[in-house]
Amino acid sequence: MLSDVWDDIGRIRHNKNKTRNANELPEKLMKRIITLFTNDGDTVVDPFCGSGTTIKACKDLNRNFIGFDLILENVEISKERII
């Protein structure tokens, strides 16, 4: 049973665990959200893909994805994560 408070997923605190300097969401969190609200083969759109956590989670969970970002560095990081 999943409650409305998720205290089992911590934030990414240390730079050694991050793929970029800015805020980054834990992959476990994105996988849980995607699993709860989509089905295999669904398409998820992430208009601010940042480091690519959402699109990486989609790839792992057999979801299609569309991700884009205005910052070219973020796009490159995202592409590296899914290749």
Order of alpha helices (4+ residues) and beta strands (2+ residues): alpha-beta-alpha-beta-alpha
